[in-house]
Amino acid sequence: MHSWLIVIVISLTTIAIRFLPFVLFKNRTPSFIMYLGKVLPMCAMAMLVVYCLKDVSLKSAESFAPSLVSGAIVILTYKWKHNTGISILSGTIIYMLLVQYFFR
């Protein structure tokens, strides 16, 4: 019973959070919210890049080469296809192949 109550509370909270902006801003969305909608995705991606590269050491190729190559692959595939999912997936696959087979 306890587990079901947790699931119900989490579900209702998620639903409330999803519908609350539509209730609050049904007439007009404030310009500050529109600005955040444009800026926050780029900020989140920048934080993820910093987080992913925080432990990379420039002392050995085993540390920085896979990150450098996979990062370049992400950038190039995004410029080529303009698809975030494809670019992240291709960079992840290249990184894992490099780490598992070439830089042990």
Rosetta constraint file for C-alpha pairs under 8 A:
AtomPair CA 1 CA 5 HARMONIC 6.36 0.50
AtomPair CA 2 CA 6 HARMONIC 6.37 0.50
AtomPair CA 3 CA 7 HARMONIC 6.30 0.50
AtomPair CA 4 CA 8 HARMONIC 6.13 0.50
AtomPair CA 5 CA 9 HARMONIC 6.10 0.50
AtomPair CA 6 CA 10 HARMONIC 6.11 0.50
AtomPair CA 7 CA 11 HARMONIC 6.00 0.50
AtomPair CA 8 CA 12 HARMONIC 6.09 0.50
AtomPair CA 9 CA 13 HARMONIC 6.06 0.50
AtomPair CA 10 CA 14 HARMONIC 6.12 0.50
AtomPair CA 11 CA 15 HARMONIC 6.19 0.50
AtomPair CA 12 CA 16 HARMONIC 6.05 0.50
AtomPair CA 13 CA 17 HARMONIC 6.13 0.50
AtomPair CA 14 CA 18 HARMONIC 6.18 0.50
AtomPair CA 15 CA 19 HARMONIC 6.20 0.50
AtomPair CA 16 CA 20 HARMONIC 5.72 0.50
AtomPair CA 17 CA 21 HARMONIC 7.56 0.50
AtomPair CA 19 CA 23 HARMONIC 6.52 0.50
AtomPair CA 20 CA 24 HARMONIC 6.11 0.50
AtomPair CA 21 CA 25 HARMONIC 5.75 0.50
AtomPair CA 21 CA 26 HARMONIC 7.83 0.50
AtomPair CA 22 CA 26 HARMONIC 5.36 0.50
AtomPair CA 25 CA 29 HARMONIC 5.30 0.50
AtomPair CA 25 CA 30 HARMONIC 7.76 0.50
AtomPair CA 29 CA 33 HARMONIC 6.75 0.50
AtomPair CA 29 CA 34 HARMONIC 7.03 0.50
AtomPair CA 30 CA 34 HARMONIC 6.58 0.50
AtomPair CA 31 CA 35 HARMONIC 6.12 0.50
AtomPair CA 32 CA 36 HARMONIC 6.26 0.50
AtomPair CA 33 CA 37 HARMONIC 6.20 0.50
AtomPair CA 34 CA 38 HARMONIC 6.54 0.50
AtomPair CA 35 CA 39 HARMONIC 6.25 0.50
AtomPair CA 36 CA 40 HARMONIC 5.51 0.50
AtomPair CA 37 CA 41 HARMONIC 7.23 0.50
AtomPair CA 38 CA 42 HARMONIC 7.83 0.50
AtomPair CA 39 CA 43 HARMONIC 6.41 0.50
AtomPair CA 40 CA 44 HARMONIC 6.02 0.50
AtomPair CA 41 CA 45 HARMONIC 6.29 0.50
AtomPair CA 42 CA 46 HARMONIC 6.16 0.50
AtomPair CA 43 CA 47 HARMONIC 6.20 0.50
AtomPair CA 44 CA 48 HARMONIC 6.28 0.50
AtomPair CA 45 CA 49 HARMONIC 6.26 0.50
AtomPair CA 46 CA 50 HARMONIC 6.29 0.50
AtomPair CA 47 CA 51 HARMONIC 6.05 0.50
AtomPair CA 48 CA 52 HARMONIC 6.04 0.50
AtomPair CA 49 CA 53 HARMONIC 6.17 0.50
AtomPair CA 50 CA 54 HARMONIC 5.86 0.50
AtomPair CA 53 CA 67 HARMONIC 7.47 0.50
AtomPair CA 56 CA 63 HARMONIC 5.65 0.50
AtomPair CA 56 CA 64 HARMONIC 5.65 0.50
AtomPair CA 56 CA 67 HARMONIC 7.75 0.50
AtomPair CA 57 CA 63 HARMONIC 5.63 0.50
AtomPair CA 57 CA 64 HARMONIC 6.10 0.50
AtomPair CA 58 CA 63 HARMONIC 6.88 0.50
AtomPair CA 58 CA 64 HARMONIC 5.89 0.50
AtomPair CA 59 CA 63 HARMONIC 7.62 0.50
AtomPair CA 60 CA 64 HARMONIC 6.87 0.50
AtomPair CA 61 CA 65 HARMONIC 5.17 0.50
AtomPair CA 61 CA 103 HARMONIC 8.00 0.50
AtomPair CA 62 CA 66 HARMONIC 7.08 0.50
AtomPair CA 62 CA 99 HARMONIC 7.98 0.50
AtomPair CA 62 CA 103 HARMONIC 5.24 0.50
AtomPair CA 62 CA 104 HARMONIC 7.08 0.50
AtomPair CA 63 CA 67 HARMONIC 7.46 0.50
AtomPair CA 64 CA 68 HARMONIC 5.95 0.50
AtomPair CA 65 CA 69 HARMONIC 5.99 0.50
AtomPair CA 66 CA 70 HARMONIC 5.93 0.50
AtomPair CA 66 CA 95 HARMONIC 5.55 0.50
AtomPair CA 66 CA 98 HARMONIC 5.83 0.50
AtomPair CA 66 CA 99 HARMONIC 6.52 0.50
AtomPair CA 66 CA 103 HARMONIC 7.64 0.50
AtomPair CA 67 CA 71 HARMONIC 5.84 0.50
AtomPair CA 67 CA 95 HARMONIC 6.69 0.50
AtomPair CA 68 CA 72 HARMONIC 6.18 0.50
AtomPair CA 69 CA 73 HARMONIC 6.22 0.50
AtomPair CA 69 CA 94 HARMONIC 7.97 0.50
AtomPair CA 69 CA 95 HARMONIC 7.56 0.50
AtomPair CA 70 CA 74 HARMONIC 6.21 0.50
AtomPair CA 70 CA 91 HARMONIC 4.69 0.50
AtomPair CA 70 CA 92 HARMONIC 6.95 0.50
AtomPair CA 70 CA 94 HARMONIC 5.81 0.50
AtomPair CA 70 CA 95 HARMONIC 5.27 0.50
AtomPair CA 71 CA 75 HARMONIC 6.35 0.50
AtomPair CA 71 CA 91 HARMONIC 6.45 0.50
AtomPair CA 72 CA 76 HARMONIC 6.06 0.50
AtomPair CA 73 CA 77 HARMONIC 5.94 0.50
AtomPair CA 73 CA 87 HARMONIC 7.30 0.50
AtomPair CA 73 CA 90 HARMONIC 7.11 0.50
AtomPair CA 73 CA 91 HARMONIC 5.53 0.50
AtomPair CA 73 CA 94 HARMONIC 7.88 0.50
AtomPair CA 74 CA 78 HARMONIC 6.07 0.50
AtomPair CA 74 CA 87 HARMONIC 4.69 0.50
AtomPair CA 74 CA 88 HARMONIC 5.86 0.50
AtomPair CA 74 CA 90 HARMONIC 6.74 0.50
AtomPair CA 74 CA 91 HARMONIC 4.98 0.50
AtomPair CA 75 CA 79 HARMONIC 6.18 0.50
AtomPair CA 75 CA 87 HARMONIC 7.16 0.50
AtomPair CA 76 CA 80 HARMONIC 6.06 0.50
AtomPair CA 76 CA 87 HARMONIC 7.88 0.50
AtomPair CA 77 CA 81 HARMONIC 5.86 0.50
AtomPair CA 77 CA 82 HARMONIC 7.39 0.50
AtomPair CA 77 CA 83 HARMONIC 7.86 0.50
AtomPair CA 77 CA 86 HARMONIC 7.32 0.50
AtomPair CA 77 CA 87 HARMONIC 5.11 0.50
AtomPair CA 77 CA 90 HARMONIC 7.78 0.50
AtomPair CA 78 CA 82 HARMONIC 4.65 0.50
AtomPair CA 78 CA 83 HARMONIC 5.69 0.50
AtomPair CA 78 CA 84 HARMONIC 6.23 0.50
AtomPair CA 78 CA 86 HARMONIC 7.54 0.50
AtomPair CA 78 CA 87 HARMONIC 5.22 0.50
AtomPair CA 81 CA 86 HARMONIC 7.87 0.50
AtomPair CA 83 CA 87 HARMONIC 6.31 0.50
AtomPair CA 84 CA 88 HARMONIC 6.07 0.50
AtomPair CA 85 CA 89 HARMONIC 5.99 0.50
AtomPair CA 86 CA 90 HARMONIC 5.96 0.50
AtomPair CA 87 CA 91 HARMONIC 6.08 0.50
AtomPair CA 88 CA 92 HARMONIC 6.06 0.50
AtomPair CA 89 CA 93 HARMONIC 6.15 0.50
AtomPair CA 90 CA 94 HARMONIC 6.11 0.50
AtomPair CA 91 CA 95 HARMONIC 6.00 0.50
AtomPair CA 92 CA 96 HARMONIC 6.11 0.50
AtomPair CA 93 CA 97 HARMONIC 6.13 0.50
AtomPair CA 94 CA 98 HARMONIC 6.08 0.50
AtomPair CA 95 CA 99 HARMONIC 6.09 0.50
AtomPair CA 96 CA 100 HARMONIC 5.90 0.50
AtomPair CA 97 CA 101 HARMONIC 5.76 0.50
AtomPair CA 97 CA 102 HARMONIC 7.32 0.50
AtomPair CA 98 CA 102 HARMONIC 4.95 0.50
AtomPair CA 98 CA 103 HARMONIC 5.93 0.50
AtomPair CA 99 CA 103 HARMONIC 5.04 0.50
AtomPair CA 99 CA 104 HARMONIC 6.12 0.50
AtomPair CA 100 CA 104 HARMONIC 6.32 0.50
